[in-house]
Amino acid sequence: MLKSISILLICIPALLLSACQFTPGKIGVTEKYYDFDHKVHYEQIKYSDDHYYLKIKADSYNHFLQQSVFLLRHSQLLCQGRQTQLLLQGGVQKFDRLPTTPRPYEPDLQAEITCIEVDGE
């Protein structure tokens, strides 16, 4: 009896916490996130289940590679196996191996993501 009560006391809070773990994004509302793997701050707007807008915050010239990789990986995650179409709105940094002038402030990397259902796959 005591064992079953202790199992219930452990399972019920665990179930409640796992139910709160995922809350779907609101349509048309800007939501701010941080990705710990790529160390990027970003904003996401969900227009529909297959149309998103991402703004990845620029923090340094050297970090642009991580931001670009994050954009590709996150768009694949959003589309869940469907084909991904990226439309870059701005923030693509040019590459100068040995710049002769100071690098200007770079704008945030902005992209529109559309998930496309391809027939025959």
FENVEN-V980220 format. One record per pair of residues at least 4 apart in sequence whose C-alpha atoms are under 8 Angstrom apart, sorted by the first residue. I is the first residue (numbers start at 1). J is the second residue. D is the distance in whole Angstrom. If there is no record, write none. Layout:
I,J,D
I,J,D
//
This chain:
1,5,6
2,6,6
3,7,6
4,8,6
5,9,6
6,10,6
7,11,6
8,12,6
9,13,7
10,14,6
11,15,6
12,16,6
13,17,6
14,18,6
15,19,6
16,20,7
17,21,6
18,22,8
25,29,8
25,31,8
25,46,7
26,46,7
27,45,7
27,46,5
27,47,5
27,48,6
28,45,6
28,46,6
28,47,5
29,45,6
29,46,7
30,43,6
30,44,6
30,45,5
30,46,8
31,43,5
31,44,5
31,45,6
32,41,7
32,42,6
32,43,4
32,44,6
33,41,6
33,42,5
33,43,6
33,44,8
34,39,7
34,40,6
34,41,4
34,42,6
35,39,5
35,40,5
35,41,7
35,42,8
36,40,7
38,66,6
38,67,7
38,70,6
39,66,8
40,56,7
40,57,7
40,66,8
40,67,7
40,70,8
41,56,6
41,57,6
42,54,7
42,55,6
42,56,4
42,57,6
43,54,6
43,55,5
43,56,6
43,57,8
44,52,7
44,53,6
44,54,5
44,55,7
45,52,6
45,53,5
45,54,7
46,51,6
46,52,5
46,53,7
47,51,5
47,52,6
47,53,8
48,52,7
50,79,7
50,113,8
50,114,6
50,115,5
50,116,7
51,112,7
51,113,6
51,114,5
51,115,6
52,112,6
52,113,5
52,114,7
53,110,8
53,111,6
53,112,4
53,113,6
54,110,6
54,111,5
54,112,6
54,113,8
55,108,6
55,109,6
55,110,4
55,111,7
56,67,7
56,71,8
56,108,6
56,109,5
56,110,6
57,107,8
57,108,5
57,109,7
58,63,8
58,64,7
58,106,7
58,107,6
58,108,5
58,109,7
59,63,7
60,64,7
60,106,8
61,93,8
61,106,8
63,67,6
64,68,6
64,93,7
65,69,6
66,70,6
67,71,6
67,109,8
68,72,7
69,73,6
70,74,6
71,75,6
72,76,6
73,77,6
74,78,6
75,79,6
75,84,7
75,113,7
76,80,6
76,81,7
76,82,8
76,83,8
76,84,7
77,81,8
79,83,7
79,84,6
79,114,8
79,115,5
82,115,6
82,116,6
82,117,6
82,118,7
83,115,6
83,116,5
83,117,7
83,118,7
84,113,7
84,114,6
84,115,5
84,116,6
85,113,6
85,114,5
85,115,6
85,116,7
86,111,6
86,112,6
86,113,5
86,114,7
87,111,5
87,112,5
87,113,7
88,92,8
88,109,8
88,110,6
88,111,4
88,112,6
89,109,8
89,110,5
89,111,5
89,112,7
90,107,7
90,108,7
90,109,6
90,110,5
90,111,7
91,106,7
91,107,5
91,108,5
91,109,4
91,110,6
92,109,6
93,106,7
99,103,8
//
